[in-house]
């Protein structure tokens, strides 16, 4: 009888330890996702701050392209005001298109190729685009791990008990935007 009681107690202890371990793993993964999102947010803010400087540098040499300036400003404002991962992904894709269109427009002005300020801002924007792509991957990896943990048995029971929900991936809207734009290549001769 004593062996039976100790066996039941041992099994209950194992179940309890698994329960605690699974809960803690879900908390750790959720925190990793939040931390990775904050890294994306930092890079997006950096991008949002660079774009007006790039536009201002171009305006010093190109005054006839008001539509391009308005489009990029509108896209930037929408991106800054976006809430939620899906909306941010959508507005950031629109901002990427607006930046690309802006750079195509200003490409027609060769004097910008020799403007050091514009070139430095352009290189900084290109580097920031690379950082965003890296941060996006660094975010999507823990989201995958968390979503797998939430969706698989038996940790899905614990996830349901404590209201852990799958997180959204930060994905670009369409496949044409999946590669990082090489803004520097637009101005090479």
C-alpha positions in Angstrom: 0.0 0.0 0.0 2.8 2.3 0.8 4.5 1.7 -2.6 1.2 2.5 -4.4 0.9 5.7 -2.4 4.5 6.7 -3.2 4.0 5.9 -6.9 0.8 8.0 -7.1 2.6 10.8 -5.2 5.6 10.5 -7.6 3.4 10.7 -10.7 1.5 13.7 -9.3 4.8 15.4 -8.6 5.9 14.7 -12.2 2.6 16.1 -13.6 3.0 19.2 -11.4 6.6 19.7 -12.5 5.6 19.3 -16.2 2.7 21.8 -15.6 5.1 24.4 -14.1 7.7 23.8 -16.7 5.2 24.2 -19.5 3.8 27.4 -18.0 7.2 28.9 -17.5 8.2 28.0 -21.1 5.1 29.8 -22.4 5.9 32.8 -20.3 9.6 32.8 -21.5 8.5 32.5 -25.2 5.9 35.3 -24.8 8.6 37.5 -23.3 11.0 36.7 -26.1 8.4 37.7 -28.7 7.7 41.0 -26.9 11.4 41.7 -26.7 11.9 40.9 -30.4 8.9 43.1 -31.3 10.5 46.0 -29.4 13.6 45.6 -31.6 11.5 45.9 -34.7 9.8 48.9 -33.2 13.1 50.6 -32.6 14.2 50.1 -36.2 10.8 51.2 -37.6 11.1 54.4 -35.5 14.6 54.9 -36.9 13.3 54.5 -40.4 10.4 56.9 -39.7 12.9 59.5 -38.5 15.3 59.1 -41.4 12.7 59.5 -44.1 11.9 63.2 -43.5 15.6 64.0 -43.5 16.0 62.2 -46.8 13.1 64.1 -48.3 14.4 67.4 -46.9 17.8 66.8 -48.5 16.1 66.0 -51.8 13.9 69.1 -51.6 17.0 71.3 -51.5 17.7 70.1 -55.1 14.4 68.9 -56.4 11.5 71.3 -56.0 9.1 70.1 -58.7 8.1 66.7 -57.2 5.4 67.7 -54.6 3.4 64.6 -55.3 6.3 62.3 -54.4 6.9 64.3 -51.2 3.2 64.1 -50.3 2.9 60.4 -51.0 5.9 59.6 -48.8 4.7 61.8 -46.0 1.2 60.3 -46.1 2.6 56.7 -46.1 5.0 57.6 -43.2 2.1 59.1 -41.1 0.0 56.0 -41.7 2.8 53.8 -40.7 3.5 55.7 -37.5 -0.2 55.6 -36.5 -0.6 51.9 -37.2 -1.7 49.6 -34.3 -1.3 45.9 -34.3 1.1 43.7 -36.1 -1.0 43.2 -39.3 -1.8 46.9 -39.7 1.9 47.8 -39.1 3.0 45.2 -41.7 0.5 46.6 -44.2 1.4 50.2 -43.6 5.1 49.5 -43.6 4.8 47.8 -46.9 3.0 50.8 -48.3 5.8 53.0 -46.8 8.4 50.8 -48.6 6.6 51.3 -51.9 6.4 55.1 -51.3 10.1 55.2 -50.5 10.9 53.2 -53.6 8.7 55.4 -55.8 10.3 58.5 -54.2 13.8 57.2 -54.9 12.8 56.5 -58.5 11.5 60.0 -58.9 14.6 61.7 -57.5 16.9 59.4 -59.6 16.1 61.7 -62.5 18.1 64.5 -60.7 21.8 63.6 -61.1 22.9 66.5 -58.8 21.7 64.4 -55.9 24.3 61.8 -56.7 26.9 64.3 -55.6 25.1 65.6 -52.6 27.0 64.1 -49.6 24.1 64.7 -47.2 21.6 62.9 -49.4 24.0 60.0 -50.0 24.7 59.6 -46.3 21.0 59.5 -45.5 20.3 57.1 -48.4 23.0 54.7 -47.0 21.6 55.0 -43.5 18.1 54.2 -44.8 19.5 51.2 -46.7 21.3 50.0 -43.5 18.1 50.5 -41.5 16.1 48.5 -44.1 18.6 45.6 -43.5 18.2 45.9 -39.7 14.4 45.8 -40.1 14.7 42.6 -42.1 17.0 41.1 -39.5 14.7 42.2 -36.6 11.7 40.8 -38.5 13.3 37.4 -38.7 14.4 37.6 -35.0 10.8 38.3 -34.1 9.2 35.6 -36.3 11.4 32.8 -34.9 10.1 33.0 -31.3 6.6 33.6 -32.6 6.9 30.2 -34.4 8.2 28.5 -31.2 5.5 30.1 -29.1 2.7 29.2 -31.6 4.0 25.6 -31.9 4.1 25.3 -28.1 0.5 26.8 -27.8 -0.8 24.5 -30.5 0.8 21.1 -29.5 -0.5 18.6 -26.9 -0.3 18.7 -23.9 1.1 22.2 -23.5 -2.0 23.5 -25.4 -4.1 22.5 -22.3 -1.9 24.8 -20.1 -1.9 27.5 -22.8 -5.7 27.4 -22.8 -6.0 27.4 -19.0 -3.9 30.6 -18.8 -5.2 32.2 -22.0 -2.0 32.2 -24.0 -2.9 33.1 -27.6 -0.9 32.5 -30.8 1.0 35.6 -31.9 0.9 37.1 -35.4 3.9 37.0 -37.7 5.4 40.3 -39.0 5.2 39.6 -42.7 5.4 41.9 -45.6 2.2 42.2 -47.6 3.2 40.8 -50.9 6.1 38.8 -52.3 7.5 41.7 -54.4 8.4 43.5 -51.1 10.1 40.4 -49.6 13.6 41.5 -50.6 15.3 44.4 -48.9 15.3 47.4 -51.3 18.8 48.4 -52.3 18.2 52.1 -52.3 21.9 52.8 -53.0 21.7 51.0 -56.3 19.2 53.5 -57.6 21.9 56.2 -57.7 24.8 54.2 -59.0 25.9 55.2 -62.5 
